[in-house]
Amino acid sequence: MSGDRPKIKKQLRMRPMLIVLLGFLAVMFVGAFFLALPVSNTDGEWLNFNDAIFTSASAVCVTGLVVRSTTVDFSALGQVIILILIQIGGLGVMTLATLVFMIIRKRITLKDRVTLQEALGQDRIKGIVKLVRNIAIMTGAIELAGTLLLLPFFCTKNGSIGIWQAIFTSVSAFCNAGFDILGSKAAPYASLTDFKGNAGVLLIVAALITLGGLGFTVIHDIFSCRFRFKRFKLHTKIVLVVSLALFLFGTFFFLGSEFHSAATAGMSGGEKLLNSIFQSVTARTAGFNAIEQSDLSTQGRTVTCILMFIGASPGGTGGGIKTTTFAVLLLMGLSGLRGKNDILIGMRGVKPKTAFRAVAVLLFAGILILTGTVIINYTDGNFSTTSVLFDVMSAFSTVGLSVGVCPLLSPAAHYILIIVMFIGRLGPLSIGMMIPSSDNAGIKYPPANIMIG
């Protein structure tokens, strides 16, 4: 019996993430069913299952890759269903379930709290229910503020339908989903291209994207410490510094690489700066586009892929390997080059376990993206490798930007993208926690000398 105890403990550790995974799958399939209903589609016909499941997966994974125009192909009910799926995906299945339990005054068990801890990426269980309450309040307040700020712009341009457009865009932007209802029959996938010269709309959407990408824990810490940087937690400081550095890098790079490209043709200098700012923000997490991604220069596409790969921050609504992972890998590389054994961030050391996890995330993400690209190239050989890589990278990082390849791919390729999106939303570490392994924690092996570099 004593030999079975480690196995039982492992199963208990695996169960929380398994619940989250099954929850996401359940929501995805239920969402696909409702999206397939004739009443959810403008043509009044049943939507084929492949398109329904892809749209539902993209919404739940807050990705934004689409095979059908949200504006043209889905009715008002279909759009509402997509928005609900986006909100569930942004907050997380367990977070919403906990909120429902709180509303109906159902007891939240220890098992529920452990699952929440894993789903939210917290290092302790204490105060987890209070954190969920704060997340709900923050989400509601930010999305409401975004809606009110966008209302004048959308209503002025499109009339009363602008109210629904403002609500949809605000929720989609904060959840880093990238879905939009701003297209038309002439331009079904327009996104924000009609507002590429509107600083108000682009900056508001960029602010919503940034807040969603920072993560609920970071936002809470910022307000708790009353915006005093010295009092922030180390995690918050790393997220803010790396996010700012990536934002500035992206902005100035895009300004230089796209200044004379087709993507910004006909724009004034101010508009080119504005769109460089927006591209730098949306490339990391969101998927809204104000300029056509297919018109980007080769350099612009490359940097967009890099920003997508790094992505958002832990606990946020975006994907990617995360800003903190990038910071740890960078510092680990610098320490290795200097011949040091310790990885330091300020006056604090990084645990070896954390460094191993960062490397694992990098390798797993790289292998997944390359594998997905190779398989799609094999099944659909009509597209360039770089174009397929761009969309696969976008799927893993749950960004949603596309160079126009996604809607043209075969159903088999769409299922590959669904798997990539799903893993990207849950995170490589979460998937890894569900893989059983032998318990050899008490065994010490002799070190091996391996030449590196």
Sequence and secondary structure as in RCSB ss.txt:
>XXXX:A:sequence
MSGDRPKIKKQLRMRPMLIVLLGFLAVMFVGAFFLALPVSNTDGEWLNFNDAIFTSASAVCVTGLVVRSTTVDFS
ALGQVIILILIQIGGLGVMTLATLVFMIIRKRITLKDRVTLQEALGQDRIKGIVKLVRNIAIMTGAIELAGTLLL
LPFFCTKNGSIGIWQAIFTSVSAFCNAGFDILGSKAAPYASLTDFKGNAGVLLIVAALITLGGLGFTVIHDIFSC
RFRFKRFKLHTKIVLVVSLALFLFGTFFFLGSEFHSAATAGMSGGEKLLNSIFQSVTARTAGFNAIEQSDLSTQG
RTVTCILMFIGASPGGTGGGIKTTTFAVLLLMGLSGLRGKNDILIGMRGVKPKTAFRAVAVLLFAGILILTGTVI
INYTDGNFSTTSVLFDVMSAFSTVGLSVGVCPLLSPAAHYILIIVMFIGRLGPLSIGMMIPSSDNAGIKYPPANI
MIG
>XXXX:A:secstr
 GGGHHHHHHHHHHHHHHHHHHHHHHHHHHHHHHHHSGGGBTTSS   HHHHHHHHHHHHTT    SS TTTTB 
HHHHHHHHHHHHHHHH HHHHHHHHHHHTT    HHHHHHHHHHHT S  TTHHHHHHHHHHHHHHHHHHHHHHH
HHHHHHHHTTHHHHHHHHHHHHHHTT    S   SSSTT TTGGGTT HHHHHHHHHHHHHHHH HHHHHHHHHT
TT GGGS HHHHHHHHHHHHHHHHHHHHHHHHSTTSGGGTT  HHHHHHHHHHHHHHHHHT   SS GGGS HHH
HHHHHHHHHH S TTSS  SS HHHHHHHHHHHHHHHTT S  EETTEE  HHHHHHHHHHHHHHHHHHHHHHHH
HHHH TTS HHHHHHHHHHHHTT    SS GGGS HHHHHHHHHHHHHHHH HHHHHHTS     TT        
   
